[in-house]
Amino acid sequence: MAQGDDQRGTARIATISALIVVAAFVAGKAERDAILLGHFDIKLLPIFIGISAVTSLPIILLTGRLMARFGPARLTPALNAVSGGLAAGEWLFLPHYPRLIAVVVFFHLALSGAVLVSGFWSIVNERFDVQSAKRHISRIGIGATLGGILGGLIAERSAVYLPRDMILLVLAALQIGCAVTLYLFGNGGRRAPNAAPPPGTLLALRVALRSPLLRNLGVIVVLGAIAAGAMDYVFKADVVAAPSHHGLLRSLAIFYTFTSVITAIFQAIVCGPLLTRLGAPRSVASLPVAITGFSVFALALRIHGVAAIARGAESVTRNSLYRAGYELIYAPLPEDHKRPAKVVLDVGADRLGDLLGAQLVGLIVYATVDPRSGLLIASICVGVIATMVALRLPRSYTRALEDSLLTRAQDSPHTPPPAEDTPPWLTLDGIPSFGQAAEFTPLSTWFRDRRSPRKPSRGAPAIKPPPHLTPPPRSANGIVDLIADLRSGDPTRIRRALAVELAPEVAACAVDLVGRDDVGRDAMTALTGVAPRCTGMLLDVLLDPQRDLAIRRRLPAILLAGEPSLAAWGLWRALGDPSFDVRYRSGAVLARLASDGHLREISTDDVFEAVRRELQAGGIAQAGERLLDDLTDSGDHTDQPLVRKADPGLTHVFTVLSLALPAEPLRIALHAVQTDDADLRGTALEYLESVLPADLRAQLWPLISGDTAGDTAAEAPPAPTPTEPAETRAPRSHDELLAELRLSYPTILEKLRHGVKPA
């Protein structure tokens, strides 16, 4: 509860900060355009935009290094204070050097506005985990939208009641206010400066180029800026050409105020539900779609005001749905890459788009007879290309979430290398497990498996044979003697009969012995050796609900060594068995066979339907009470799989999901959702939300999250989870409370080993 109250308080401060930051940005943008167009011809606008973009790039790259070194919570308030001081100085010199200071004001506000807004959103990104951000992003967005309205009103009223260019002093006061509120907002989550040298510019660029997510996002930012530049020129040319009694500053202020009001309405009514339904990647795609659609609209209707409508629609989309999705999409990135790369994309890619857009606008304006039509056609073409790139975002976003769960698991020094002779995915007692605490597929192997299925291989024996026993003497009627020994009930005679290789005709007698605790292990060992030749018989027993449950729940371990394709078919059918024991063990062995490529006929939809049936069966949260103990080894059990402490029903659901989705991220996510660390859980929940259908999330979320996920069934109570005595819980260190949204698998396991209270 305290944590929730703290997050709500932080969200309130963030909302106030957003209001002031965006108010300063909008007022500054209106003053920037008005003062430049008041002293220079509209045809020079592309030249000024291009020069501004070129000169700003070195400053942006320097800001990226400083952001990585000090963090946005420290740097952004200081930059706001410096910008406010510059605005006051420009006001002092403007009457003496009007044209020169007009250019200085344009460059100053064109650069600082984007940097300061990006810094604010960087603080938001680091102060909230991804799930908390989704809950509060709409409120913060409304604050930003109201700030846009306030900024427009400030600019419009300043033009009416204050002397010309006095708005620079108002802007200076707003930016000083930004510095104060951002200091308060970032102070609660401030971290010590990074002692390591900040990553260089080339590293930030390499990170952006190597990551498919950042690469696609950067292309969208650049193309969006190019298209917006073309639309903006058409709009401002209409404003300059139209007769107006208000003046440029007031006309632009009225436009920005009106678009901010529409944005506020859209934010309050549509943005939240639409963001939940579309997700972050598809929300980003809304901007190029809006650019394309409204450019076509403006081109088709050549009437007064249509360019303002198109430009306003682009602005509304950019500052609502697109902005919310854009900020959330950075969640999977590691902090040391996120900080410099975000500045490079937020501002650098945007300024690059401005530069290219200025060149395009200048070329069309000076080389064509009808610049308006040419610019709108160019905007349509660029918007179509950006839309095609945006269609690739959902997949790259999911891959980035998977990688964020896997990367530190590979790099962690606490992770021992896999054994050379990796045992089958079964515990010694024959119970399949979803994962081992100290054994998991290396990242390189996982990537190889994810890209191409391995060649089918015959199963290996799941259990090593016991020490050699002297075989019984052969006779002419040896098979009859073996059957007699197996049916004798004498453990000594049974073990002697099981010590030799069984004939398929005798295997049926050995199956009945699997359910016994005294000779069951010997029977399982003997049947494992002959399993490829009697897979069908074993499946008949497994799928027969009239047979002894003690036998059926141990057969999946034997079927791992059977004929793979036939065994996979039977184990898939066993997922519908009335016994949870049988379903649990069948699912784990089936996942092993599926990873070897023996379940190709089953589609992703079939797997999701099987999970739906499992969740609809009810009682998943109490499945652990129905999961019976199996044959137990007498050795040390201090490092047993941690899934034994987890809810077996939930573990089984994740195991079945691994038939259609990458198993390693699912296994890590399963452990992550058992902690009470919001950041750990946030990454796992965001990954699951990105890969599961909405109806599955609605059924699964009450079992793994105390909150709802968008359109999920919120009223379902969270599943009860076992608690451990308080004295067994190790205190949580600061390092365990990582705010970064990519956390290592070993960290999760360490928290579970120490008994951190499950969420």
C-alpha positions in Angstrom: 0.0 0.0 0.0 2.8 2.4 0.9 4.4 1.7 -2.5 1.2 2.4 -4.3 0.7 5.7 -2.3 4.3 6.7 -3.2 3.7 6.0 -6.9 0.4 8.0 -6.9 2.2 10.9 -5.3 5.0 10.6 -7.8 2.4 10.5 -10.6 0.8 13.7 -9.3 4.2 15.5 -9.3 4.9 14.2 -12.8 1.5 15.5 -14.0 2.3 19.0 -12.6 5.7 18.9 -14.2 4.3 17.8 -17.5 1.9 20.7 -17.4 4.6 23.3 -16.9 7.2 21.7 -19.2 4.8 21.5 -22.1 3.4 25.0 -21.4 6.9 26.4 -21.7 7.5 24.3 -24.9 4.3 25.5 -26.7 4.7 29.1 -25.7 8.3 29.0 -26.8 7.4 27.4 -30.1 4.8 30.1 -30.8 7.4 32.9 -30.0 10.1 31.2 -32.0 8.0 31.0 -35.2 6.5 34.4 -34.7 9.7 36.3 -34.1 11.5 34.7 -37.1 8.6 35.1 -39.6 8.2 38.7 -38.3 11.7 39.6 -39.4 12.3 37.2 -42.4 10.4 35.9 -45.4 8.6 32.6 -45.2 10.7 31.2 -48.1 13.8 31.4 -45.8 12.2 29.2 -43.2 13.6 25.9 -44.7 17.1 27.4 -44.6 16.8 28.3 -41.0 15.4 24.9 -40.1 18.3 23.2 -41.9 21.0 25.4 -40.2 19.3 24.8 -36.9 19.3 21.0 -37.4 23.0 21.0 -38.4 24.3 23.2 -35.5 22.2 21.3 -33.0 23.6 17.9 -33.7 26.9 18.3 -31.8 25.0 19.8 -28.8 22.6 16.8 -28.9 25.4 14.3 -28.9 27.1 16.1 -25.9 23.7 16.1 -24.1 23.5 12.3 -24.6 26.9 11.8 -22.9 25.9 14.1 -20.0 22.6 12.3 -19.7 24.4 8.9 -19.4 26.8 10.4 -16.9 24.5 12.3 -14.6 21.1 11.0 -15.4 18.0 13.0 -16.5 16.9 13.7 -12.9 20.0 15.8 -12.4 20.7 17.2 -15.8 17.2 18.2 -17.0 16.4 20.7 -14.2 19.8 22.4 -14.7 19.3 22.7 -18.5 15.9 24.3 -17.8 17.5 26.9 -15.5 20.1 27.7 -18.1 17.5 28.0 -20.9 15.5 30.4 -18.7 18.5 32.6 -18.2 19.2 32.7 -21.9 15.6 33.7 -22.6 16.0 36.6 -20.2 19.2 37.7 -21.8 17.7 37.5 -25.3 14.9 39.8 -24.1 17.4 42.4 -23.0 19.3 42.5 -26.3 16.4 42.1 -28.7 15.5 45.8 -29.1 19.2 46.6 -30.0 19.8 43.7 -32.5 16.4 42.6 -33.6 17.3 40.4 -36.6 20.3 38.9 -35.0 18.5 38.1 -31.8 15.5 36.8 -33.7 17.8 34.2 -35.3 19.4 33.4 -31.9 15.9 33.0 -30.3 14.9 30.6 -33.1 18.0 28.5 -32.7 17.8 28.5 -28.9 14.2 27.5 -28.7 14.3 25.1 -31.6 17.1 23.1 -29.8 16.2 23.5 -26.1 12.5 22.8 -26.5 13.0 19.3 -27.8 15.9 18.5 -25.4 14.0 19.6 -22.3 10.8 17.8 -23.2 12.9 14.6 -24.0 14.6 15.0 -20.6 11.2 15.2 -18.8 10.0 12.0 -20.5 13.3 10.3 -19.7 12.7 11.0 -16.0 9.2 9.6 -16.3 10.7 6.5 -18.0 13.1 5.9 -15.1 10.8 6.8 -12.2 8.1 4.2 -13.2 8.4 0.5 -14.1 6.6 -0.3 -17.3 3.3 -1.6 -15.7 3.1 1.4 -13.4 3.9 3.7 -16.3 0.9 2.2 -18.2 -1.4 3.0 -15.3 -0.2 6.6 -14.9 0.8 7.6 -18.5 -2.7 8.8 -19.4 -2.8 11.1 -16.4 0.7 12.4 -17.1 -0.3 12.8 -20.8 -3.4 14.8 -19.8 -1.2 17.1 -17.7 1.1 17.5 -20.8 -2.0 18.3 -22.9 -3.3 20.8 -20.4 0.2 22.3 -20.5 -0.2 22.7 -24.2 -3.5 24.6 -23.7 -1.9 26.7 -21.0 1.1 27.5 -23.2 -1.1 28.5 -26.1 -3.2 30.8 -23.8 0.0 32.3 -22.3 1.3 33.1 -25.8 -2.1 34.4 -27.0 -2.8 36.6 -24.0 0.8 37.9 -23.9 0.4 39.1 -27.5 -2.8 41.0 -26.4 -1.8 42.5 -23.0 2.0 42.6 -22.9 4.5 44.6 -25.0 5.9 42.9 -28.0 8.4 40.1 -27.3 7.7 40.4 -23.5 6.8 36.8 -23.8 10.5 36.0 -23.6 10.4 37.0 -19.9 7.3 34.9 -19.4 9.1 32.0 -21.0 12.1 32.5 -18.7 9.8 32.3 -15.7 8.2 29.2 -17.0 11.5 27.4 -17.5 12.7 28.4 -14.0 9.4 26.8 -12.8 10.2 23.7 -14.8 13.6 23.4 -13.2 12.0 23.5 -9.7 9.2 20.9 -10.4 11.6 18.6 -12.3 14.0 18.7 -9.4 11.2 17.6 -7.1 9.9 15.0 -9.5 13.3 13.4 -10.1 14.6 13.7 -6.6 12.6 10.8 -5.2 14.2 8.3 -7.7 17.6 9.9 -8.1 20.5 7.6 -8.4 24.2 8.3 -7.8 26.0 9.6 -10.8 27.5 6.8 -12.9 31.1 6.3 -11.8 32.0 4.7 -15.1 32.9 6.9 -18.1 29.7 7.7 -20.0 29.3 5.8 -23.3 30.6 7.6 -26.3 28.6 9.0 -29.1 29.6 6.2 -31.4 28.4 3.7 -28.8 25.0 5.3 -28.6 24.8 5.3 -32.4 25.9 1.6 -32.5 23.3 0.7 -29.9 20.6 2.4 -32.0 21.8 0.8 -35.2 22.2 -2.8 -33.9 18.9 -3.0 -32.0 16.1 -3.8 -34.5 13.7 -2.0 -32.1 15.7 1.2 -32.0 16.6 1.0 -35.7 12.9 0.9 -36.7 12.0 3.5 -34.1 14.7 5.8 -35.4 13.5 5.5 -39.0 10.0 6.3 -37.9 11.2 9.4 -36.0 13.2 10.7 -39.0 10.4 10.0 -41.5 7.8 11.5 -39.2 9.9 14.7 -38.8 10.3 15.0 -42.6 6.6 14.6 -43.2 5.7 17.0 -40.4 8.1 19.6 -41.8 6.4 19.5 -45.2 2.9 19.8 -43.6 4.1 22.5 -41.3 5.4 24.6 -44.2 2.1 24.4 -46.0 0.2 25.4 -42.8 2.5 28.4 -42.0 2.5 29.6 -45.6 -1.3 29.7 -45.4 -1.1 31.6 -42.1 1.3 34.2 -43.5 -0.7 34.6 -46.7 -4.1 34.9 -45.0 -5.2 38.4 -43.9 -5.2 38.5 -40.1 -6.0 41.1 -37.6 -4.3 39.2 -34.8 -0.7 39.1 -35.8 1.5 36.1 -36.3 2.1 35.4 -32.6 -1.6 35.4 -31.7 -2.6 33.4 -34.8 -0.1 30.7 -34.0 -1.0 30.8 -30.3 -4.7 30.3 -31.1 -3.8 27.3 -33.4 -1.6 25.7 -30.7 -4.3 26.3 -28.0 -7.0 24.8 -30.2 -5.0 21.7 -31.0 -4.1 21.3 -27.3 -7.8 21.3 -26.4 -8.5 18.6 -29.0 -5.5 16.7 -27.7 -6.8 16.9 -24.2 -10.2 15.6 -25.2 -8.6 12.8 -27.2 -6.3 12.0 -24.3 -9.1 11.8 -21.8 -11.6 9.8 -23.8 -9.8 7.8 -26.4 -6.1 7.5 -25.7 -6.1 5.3 -22.6 -8.4 2.5 -23.9 -6.8 2.7 -27.4 -3.3 2.4 -25.9 -4.4 -0.6 -23.9 -5.9 -2.3 -26.9 -3.2 -1.5 -29.4 -0.1 -1.8 -27.2 2.9 0.4 -27.3 4.3 -0.6 -30.8 1.0 -0.2 -32.7 0.4 3.1 -30.9 3.6 4.4 -32.4 2.3 3.4 -35.8 -0.6 5.8 -35.4 1.5 8.8 -36.3 2.5 7.8 -39.8 -1.0 6.6 -40.4 -2.4 10.0 -39.4 0.2 11.8 -41.5 -0.7 9.8 -44.6 -4.5 10.1 -44.1 -4.7 13.8 -43.4 -2.2 14.7 -46.1 -4.5 13.0 -48.6 -7.3 14.9 -47.1 -5.5 18.3 -47.5 -4.5 17.4 -51.0 -8.0 16.5 -52.0 -9.7 19.6 -50.6 -8.0 22.8 -51.7 -9.9 25.2 -49.4 -8.9 27.7 -46.7 -8.1 26.1 -43.4 -7.7 22.5 -44.5 -3.9 22.7 -44.1 -4.5 23.8 -40.5 -6.8 20.8 -39.9 -4.2 18.4 -41.3 -1.4 19.9 -39.3 -3.5 19.9 -36.2 -4.5 16.3 -36.6 -0.8 15.3 -36.9 -0.1 17.3 -33.8 -2.9 15.8 -31.8 -1.8 12.2 -32.7 1.9 13.0 -32.0 1.2 14.5 -28.6 -1.3 11.8 -27.4 -1.3 8.2 -28.6 2.0 8.3 -30.4 3.8 9.9 -27.5 2.4 7.5 -24.9 3.4 4.5 -27.0 6.8 6.0 -27.9 7.8 6.5 -24.2 6.6 3.0 -23.2 8.5 1.3 -26.0 11.9 2.1 -24.4 11.0 -0.2 -21.5 13.1 -3.3 -22.5 16.4 -1.3 -23.0 19.2 -1.5 -20.4 19.8 1.8 -18.6 23.4 2.3 -19.9 22.1 2.1 -23.4 18.7 3.7 -22.9 19.9 7.1 -21.7 22.3 8.1 -24.6 20.3 6.2 -27.3 17.0 7.9 -26.2 18.5 11.4 -26.5 20.0 10.5 -29.9 16.6 9.3 -31.1 14.4 11.8 -29.3 16.3 14.8 -30.5 19.1 13.7 -32.8 16.8 11.7 -35.1 14.2 14.4 -35.0 16.7 17.1 -35.9 18.0 14.9 -38.7 14.5 14.6 -40.0 14.1 18.4 -39.7 17.3 18.8 -41.8 16.2 16.4 -44.5 12.7 17.8 -44.4 14.1 21.3 -44.8 16.1 20.2 -47.8 13.0 18.6 -49.3 10.8 21.6 -48.6 13.4 24.0 -50.1 13.8 21.8 -53.2 10.0 21.7 -53.8 9.4 25.3 -53.0 12.1 26.6 -55.3 11.8 24.0 -58.1 8.0 23.5 -58.6 5.2 25.7 -59.8 2.7 24.4 -57.2 4.7 23.9 -54.0 1.6 23.1 -51.9 0.6 20.1 -53.9 4.2 18.9 -54.2 4.7 19.1 -50.4 1.5 17.2 -49.6 2.4 14.5 -52.1 5.8 14.2 -50.6 4.2 14.0 -47.1 2.0 11.2 -48.3 4.9 9.2 -49.8 7.0 9.6 -46.6 4.0 8.6 -44.4 3.4 5.4 -46.4 7.1 4.4 -46.0 6.9 5.2 -42.3 3.8 3.1 -41.9 5.5 0.1 -43.6 8.4 0.4 -41.1 6.0 0.8 -38.2 4.4 -2.6 -39.1 7.7 -4.2 -38.0 7.7 -2.7 -34.6 5.5 -5.2 -32.7 7.8 -8.1 -33.5 11.0 -6.2 -32.7 9.5 -5.0 -29.5 8.7 -8.5 -28.4 12.2 -9.6 -29.3 13.6 -6.8 -27.2 11.5 -7.8 -24.2 12.8 -11.4 -24.6 16.4 -10.2 -24.9 16.1 -8.0 -21.8 15.1 -11.1 -19.8 17.9 -13.2 -21.3 21.0 -11.0 -21.6 22.1 -10.7 -18.0 21.2 -14.3 -17.4 24.0 -15.1 -19.9 26.5 -12.6 -18.6 26.0 -13.2 -14.8 29.0 -14.7 -13.0 26.6 -16.6 -10.8 25.4 -18.7 -13.7 27.6 -21.9 -14.0 28.3 -23.2 -17.5 26.0 -26.0 -18.6 27.3 -29.5 -17.9 28.9 -31.3 -20.8 26.5 -34.2 -20.4 23.3 -32.4 -19.9 20.7 -34.7 -18.3 17.2 -34.8 -19.7 14.7 -32.3 -18.5 13.5 -34.5 -15.7 14.4 -34.6 -12.0 15.9 -37.8 -10.7 12.6 -38.8 -9.2 10.9 -38.8 -12.6 9.0 -35.6 -12.1 9.4 -33.2 -15.1 10.3 -29.7 -14.1 9.9 -26.4 -15.9 13.5 -25.4 -15.2 16.5 -25.9 -12.9 17.8 -23.3 -10.6 21.3 -23.6 -11.9 20.8 -25.0 -15.3 19.3 -23.2 -18.3 20.0 -23.1 -22.0 22.8 -20.6 -22.9 21.7 -17.6 -24.8 23.6 -18.5 -27.9 21.9 -21.9 -27.9 18.5 -20.3 -27.3 18.9 -18.0 -30.2 19.9 -20.9 -32.4 16.9 -22.9 -31.3 14.6 -19.9 -31.8 15.6 -19.3 -35.4 15.5 -22.9 -36.7 14.2 -26.1 -35.2 16.8 -28.7 -34.3 16.9 -31.9 -36.3 14.7 -34.5 -34.7 16.7 -36.8 -32.4 15.6 -39.9 -30.7 15.0 -39.5 -27.0 17.7 -40.4 -24.5 17.1 -42.5 -21.5 15.5 -40.4 -18.8 16.9 -42.5 -15.9 20.3 -44.1 -15.6 20.1 -47.9 -15.1 20.7 -49.1 -11.5 23.8 -51.2 -10.7 24.0 -54.4 -12.7 22.2 -57.3 -11.3 23.0 -60.9 -12.2 20.4 -61.8 -14.9 18.2 -64.8 -14.3 19.3 -68.0 -16.0 17.9 -68.4 -19.5 15.7 -71.3 -20.4 13.9 -72.5 -23.5 10.9 -70.8 -22.3 12.7 -67.6 -21.2 9.8 -65.2 -21.9 7.4 -67.3 -19.8 10.0 -67.3 -16.9 10.4 -63.5 -17.2 6.6 -63.0 -17.1 6.4 -65.3 -14.1 9.1 -63.4 -12.3 7.5 -60.0 -13.0 4.1 -61.3 -11.7 5.5 -63.0 -8.7 5.2 -60.0 -6.3 8.7 -60.8 -4.9 10.9 -57.7 -5.2 14.1 -59.7 -5.6 12.7 -61.8 -8.5 11.2 -58.7 -10.1 14.5 -56.8 -10.0 16.3 -59.8 -11.5 13.8 -59.9 -14.3 14.1 -56.2 -14.9 17.9 -56.2 -15.0 17.9 -57.7 -18.5 16.7 -56.0 -21.7 12.9 -56.5 -21.9 11.3 -58.0 -25.0 8.3 -56.0 -26.2 6.0 -58.9 -25.3 7.1 -58.6 -21.7 6.9 -54.8 -21.4 3.2 -54.9 -20.7 3.8 -56.8 -17.5 6.5 -54.3 -16.5 4.1 -51.4 -16.9 2.0 -52.6 -14.0 5.1 -52.4 -11.8 5.7 -48.7 -12.5 3.1 -47.7 -9.9 4.9 -49.6 -7.0 7.2 -47.6 -4.8 9.6 -50.5 -4.1 10.4 -51.6 -7.7 8.9 -48.7 -9.6 12.3 -47.1 -10.4 13.6 -50.4 -11.7 10.5 -50.8 -13.9 10.9 -47.3 -15.3 14.6 -47.9 -16.1 13.8 -51.2 -17.9 10.9 -49.6 -19.8 13.0 -46.7 -20.8 15.4 -49.0 -22.7 12.6 -50.6 -24.7 10.4 -47.5 -25.0 11.1 -46.9 -28.7 9.6 -50.3 -29.5 6.5 -50.1 -27.3 5.6 -46.4 -27.4 2.1 -47.2 -28.6 1.5 -49.6 -25.7 2.8 -47.0 -23.2 0.5 -44.3 -24.7 -2.5 -46.7 -24.4 -1.9 -47.0 -20.7 -1.2 -43.2 -20.3 -4.5 -42.2 -22.0 -6.6 -44.8 -20.2 -8.3 -43.1 -17.2 -9.3 -46.5 -15.8 -5.6 -47.4 -15.2 -3.9 -46.7 -11.9 -3.0 -43.0 -11.5 0.3 -44.0 -9.9 1.3 -45.7 -13.1 0.0 -43.1 -15.5 1.7 -40.1 -13.8 5.1 -41.8 -14.1 4.8 -42.8 -17.8 5.6 -39.4 -19.3 9.2 -39.7 -18.0 9.5 -43.1 -19.9 7.9 -41.7 -23.0 10.7 -39.2 -23.4 12.8 -42.1 -24.6 10.1 -43.4 -26.9 9.4 -42.9 -30.6 9.4 -39.1 -30.6 6.6 -38.2 -33.0 4.3 -40.8 -31.7 5.1 -39.9 -28.1 4.5 -36.2 -28.8 1.1 -37.0 -30.3 0.1 -39.0 -27.2 1.4 -36.5 -24.7 -0.5 -33.7 -26.5 -3.7 -35.7 -26.0 -2.8 -36.3 -22.4 -3.0 -32.5 -21.8 -6.8 -33.0 -21.7 -6.6 -35.8 -19.0 -8.8 -35.3 -15.9 -5.8 -35.8 -13.6 -3.7 -32.7 -13.1 -0.7 -35.0 -12.2 -0.8 -36.5 -15.7 -1.3 -33.2 -17.4 1.6 -31.6 -15.5 4.1 -34.3 -16.2 2.9 -34.8 -19.8 3.3 -31.1 -20.5 6.8 -30.9 -19.3 8.0 -33.9 -21.4 6.0 -32.7 -24.4 7.9 -29.3 -24.1 11.2 -31.2 -24.3 10.0 -33.1 -27.4 8.6 -30.0 -29.0 12.0 -28.2 -28.6 13.5 -31.1 -30.6 11.0 -30.5 -33.4 8.5 -33.3 -32.8 5.3 -31.2 -32.5 5.2 -29.5 -35.8 1.6 -30.3 -36.6 0.3 -28.3 -33.5 -0.3 -24.6 -34.3 0.0 -21.7 -31.9 -3.8 -21.3 -31.8 -4.0 -25.0 -30.7 -1.6 -24.3 -27.8 -3.5 -21.2 -26.7 -6.7 -23.2 -26.8 -5.1 -25.9 -24.5 -4.1 -23.1 -22.1 -7.6 -21.7 -22.1 -9.0 -25.2 -21.2 -6.5 -25.4 -18.4 -7.4 -22.0 -17.0 -11.1 -22.6 -17.4 -10.9 -25.9 -15.5 -10.6 -24.0 -12.3 -8.5 -24.6 -9.2 -5.2 -23.8 -10.8 -4.1 -21.9 -7.7 -4.7 -25.0 -5.6 -3.1 -27.4 -8.0 -0.1 -27.8 -5.8 -2.3 -29.6 -3.2 -3.2 -32.2 -5.9 0.3 -32.7 -7.2 1.4 -36.0 -5.6 5.0 -36.7 -4.5 6.8 -39.1 -6.8 9.7 -41.4 -6.3 12.3 -39.5 -4.2 16.0 -39.7 -4.3 17.9 -40.1 -1.1 20.5 -37.5 -2.0 20.9 -33.9 -1.1 18.0 -31.7 -2.3 19.3 -28.3 -1.4 19.3 -27.2 -5.0 16.0 -28.6 -6.2 14.2 -26.7 -8.9 12.6 -23.6 -7.6 9.4 -24.4 -9.4 8.7 -26.9 -6.6 8.1 -23.8 -4.4 6.0 -22.2 -7.1 2.4 -23.0 -7.8 2.4 -26.2 -10.0 -0.7 -25.1 -11.8 0.9 -21.8 -12.9 4.1 -23.7 -13.8 2.1 -26.1 -16.0 0.4 -23.2 -17.8 3.8 -21.7 -18.6 5.1 -25.0 -19.7 2.2 -25.4 -22.2 2.8 -21.9 -23.4 6.4 -22.8 -24.1 5.0 -25.2 -26.9 4.3 -22.1 -28.9 6.5 -19.4 -27.4 10.2 -19.2 -26.6 10.7 -21.3 -23.4 13.6 -19.4 -21.8 11.9 -16.0 -21.5 8.7 -17.7 -20.2 10.7 -19.5 -17.5 12.4 -16.3 -16.4 9.0 -14.5 -16.5 7.5 -17.3 -14.3 10.1 -16.7 -11.6 9.9 -12.9 -12.0 6.2 -12.7 -11.3 6.7 -14.4 -8.0 8.7 -11.5 -6.5 7.3 -8.3 -5.0 9.7 -6.1 -6.9 7.7 -3.9 -9.2 10.5 -3.6 -11.7 11.1 -7.3 -12.0 7.4 -8.1 -12.3 7.0 -5.2 -14.7 9.3 -6.6 -17.3 7.7 -10.1 -17.1 4.2 -8.8 -17.2 5.0 -6.5 -20.2 6.5 -9.4 -22.1 3.5 -11.7 -21.4 1.2 -8.9 -22.4 3.0 -8.5 -25.7 2.8 -12.2 -26.7 -0.5 -13.5 -25.3 -4.0 -12.9 -26.7 -6.3 -10.6 -24.8 -8.6 -13.3 -23.6 -5.7 -15.4 -22.2 -4.4 -12.4 -20.4 -7.8 -11.9 -18.9 -7.8 -15.4 -17.5 -4.1 -15.5 -16.5 -3.6 -12.0 -15.0 -5.5 -12.7 -11.7 -3.0 -15.5 -11.0 0.1 -13.5 -11.6 -0.8 -9.9 -10.9 -2.7 -8.1 -8.3 -3.7 -5.5 -10.9 -5.4 -5.8 -14.2 -3.9 -5.5 -17.6 -6.0 -3.2 -19.6 -9.0 -5.2 -20.8 -8.4 -8.1 -18.4 -10.9 -9.2 -15.8 -9.9 -7.0 -13.0 -12.3 -8.2 -10.3 -10.8 -11.7 -10.1 -8.8 -12.0 -6.8 -5.1 -12.8 -7.0 -4.2 -16.4 -6.5 -3.2 -17.4 -3.0 0.5 -18.0 -2.7 2.4 -19.9 0.0 4.3 -17.7 2.4 7.5 -18.6 4.3 8.5 -17.7 7.8 9.8 -14.2 8.1 13.0 -15.4 9.6 13.9 -17.2 6.4 13.7 -14.0 4.3 16.9 -12.2 3.5 16.7 -8.4 3.6 16.3 -6.9 0.1 19.3 -4.7 -0.8 19.1 -1.6 -3.1 20.7 -3.7 -5.9 17.7 -6.0 -5.8 15.3 -3.1 -6.3 16.7 -2.3 -9.8 14.5 0.2 -11.6 15.9 -1.0 -14.9 13.4 -3.0 -16.8 15.9 -5.8 -17.8 16.9 -7.9 -14.9 18.8 -11.1 -14.8 17.4 -14.6 -14.3 20.0 -15.3 -11.5 18.8 -12.2 -9.6 15.3 -13.5 -9.7 16.3 -16.9 -8.5 18.4 -15.3 -5.7 15.4 -13.4 -4.5 13.3 -16.6 -4.5 16.0 -18.6 -2.7 16.0 -16.1 0.1 12.2 -16.3 0.4 11.3 -12.8 -0.8 7.5 -12.6 -0.4 5.8 -13.5 -3.7 3.6 -10.9 -5.1 
